[in-house]
Amino acid sequence: MDWFSLLGGTRLYVRLSPERLVVRDARAGRMFDQAAALAVTRAAPRRIVAVGDQAVLAAAGAQQPVDLVRPFAHPRTLVADYTAGEQLLKAAIQTVLRGRWLALSPRVLMHPVGEPVGGLTQVEIRALHEMARGAGAHRVTVWQGPLLTDEQVLARQYPAAGQVLA
């Protein structure tokens, strides 16, 4: 066991796709599993009205004019809107870590789900890494491969069928 774990450090497993964002605390089991979407006001200054499933409902309800932003839905690349993706990830991480005070910044394992043709580019890998850092991560690992169990995330033991990209 390393010093990070001894001090109560959190390891978050983030699976993202154009449709879903899943952020899971591998030790405590708390999870954010919702639509990968933000509802943002149309009028300046633009502000976030809702995240996840609530964002989809807010856009459908149209009580106020909002845009539904899906930061990971683009036909050619993993990240369609970097700033919105960072804000969505930050909100999801805060939801999972809610109720903790004086906690260390988490270690985050970013896992883009799916196999893009030709794999991820260095720009996409860097964007994922920087997005997680901007959302509050202490250390970031980018993984491409099969889904991982909490035990694999905690032990940092990855199957040979995938690869650590950063």
C-alpha positions in Angstrom: 0.0 0.0 0.0 1.4 3.4 -0.9 1.3 6.7 1.1 -1.5 8.1 -0.9 -3.8 5.2 0.1 -2.6 5.4 3.8 -3.6 9.1 3.9 -7.1 8.3 2.7 -6.5 9.3 -1.0 -9.3 8.6 -3.4 -9.0 6.7 -6.7 -11.7 7.6 -9.2 -12.4 5.5 -12.2 -13.9 7.7 -15.0 -15.6 6.0 -18.0 -16.7 8.3 -20.7 -18.6 7.9 -23.9 -20.6 10.3 -26.1 -23.8 9.2 -24.2 -22.7 8.5 -20.6 -20.2 9.7 -18.0 -19.5 7.3 -15.1 -17.3 8.5 -12.2 -16.8 5.8 -9.5 -14.9 6.0 -6.2 -13.2 2.6 -6.4 -12.8 2.3 -2.6 -16.1 3.7 -1.3 -18.3 2.6 -4.2 -20.0 6.0 -4.6 -20.9 6.7 -8.2 -22.1 9.3 -10.7 -23.6 7.5 -13.7 -25.6 9.9 -15.9 -25.9 11.4 -19.4 -22.7 13.1 -20.6 -24.5 16.5 -21.0 -24.7 20.0 -19.7 -27.6 22.4 -19.9 -26.2 25.9 -20.5 -28.1 29.2 -20.7 -28.3 30.8 -24.2 -28.1 34.4 -22.9 -24.8 36.0 -22.0 -23.2 35.4 -19.6 -23.6 31.7 -20.3 -23.9 29.6 -17.1 -24.5 25.9 -16.3 -28.1 25.2 -15.3 -27.9 21.5 -14.9 -25.6 18.5 -15.5 -26.2 14.9 -16.4 -29.7 13.5 -16.6 -31.1 16.8 -15.2 -29.5 18.7 -18.1 -31.4 16.5 -20.6 -34.6 17.1 -18.7 -33.9 20.9 -18.5 -33.4 21.1 -22.2 -36.5 19.1 -22.9 -38.7 21.0 -20.5 -37.7 24.4 -22.0 -38.7 26.5 -18.9 -35.9 28.8 -19.9 -34.0 28.8 -23.2 -31.0 26.5 -22.7 -28.6 24.6 -25.0 -27.8 21.0 -24.4 -24.1 20.5 -24.7 -22.7 17.0 -25.2 -18.9 17.5 -24.7 -17.9 14.0 -25.8 -20.2 13.6 -28.8 -18.4 14.4 -32.1 -18.2 12.2 -35.2 -14.4 12.5 -35.6 -12.9 13.0 -32.2 -13.4 12.0 -28.6 -13.6 15.6 -27.2 -16.1 17.9 -28.9 -16.0 20.7 -26.3 -13.0 20.8 -24.0 -14.3 23.4 -21.6 -17.7 21.9 -21.3 -16.1 18.4 -20.8 -13.9 19.8 -18.0 -16.9 21.4 -16.3 -19.0 18.3 -16.6 -16.2 16.1 -15.2 -15.6 18.6 -12.3 -19.3 18.5 -11.4 -19.4 14.7 -11.5 -16.3 14.4 -9.3 -17.7 16.9 -6.8 -20.9 14.8 -6.7 -18.9 11.7 -5.9 -16.7 13.3 -3.3 -19.5 15.3 -1.7 -19.5 15.1 2.1 -15.7 14.8 2.4 -13.7 17.6 4.0 -10.0 18.0 4.0 -9.6 15.3 1.4 -6.6 14.9 -0.9 -7.1 15.6 -4.6 -8.1 12.3 -6.2 -6.1 10.1 -8.5 -8.1 9.7 -11.6 -8.1 6.9 -14.2 -9.7 8.2 -17.4 -11.2 5.4 -19.6 -12.7 6.4 -22.9 -15.1 3.6 -23.7 -15.1 2.3 -27.3 -12.5 1.7 -29.8 -12.0 4.7 -32.1 -10.7 3.8 -35.6 -6.9 4.1 -35.5 -6.9 4.5 -31.7 -6.7 7.8 -29.7 -4.4 10.5 -31.0 -1.8 12.2 -28.8 -4.0 15.3 -28.8 -7.0 13.4 -27.5 -4.9 11.7 -24.8 -3.5 15.0 -23.7 -6.9 16.6 -23.7 -8.3 13.8 -21.4 -5.3 14.2 -19.1 -5.5 18.0 -18.9 -9.3 17.9 -18.5 -9.0 15.6 -15.4 -6.3 17.9 -14.0 -8.5 20.9 -14.5 -11.3 19.1 -12.8 -9.2 18.7 -9.7 -7.2 15.4 -10.1 -3.8 15.1 -8.4 -2.6 12.4 -10.8 -4.1 11.1 -14.1 -3.8 7.9 -16.0 -5.5 7.3 -19.3 -6.5 3.7 -20.1 -7.7 2.2 -23.3 -8.9 -1.4 -23.1 -11.5 -3.5 -21.4 -13.6 -2.3 -18.4 -11.8 -2.6 -15.1 -13.0 -3.8 -11.7 -12.6 -1.7 -8.5 -9.8 -4.1 -7.4 -7.9 -3.5 -10.6 -8.2 0.3 -10.3 -7.1 0.2 -6.6 -4.1 -2.1 -7.3 -3.3 -0.3 -10.6 -3.2 -3.7 -12.3 -4.3 -3.5 -15.9 -5.1 -6.4 -18.2 -2.7 -7.2 -21.1 -5.6 -6.7 -23.5 -5.4 -2.9 -23.2 -2.8 -0.2 -22.7 -2.0 2.7 -20.4 -1.7 5.7 -22.7 -0.6 8.4 -20.3 
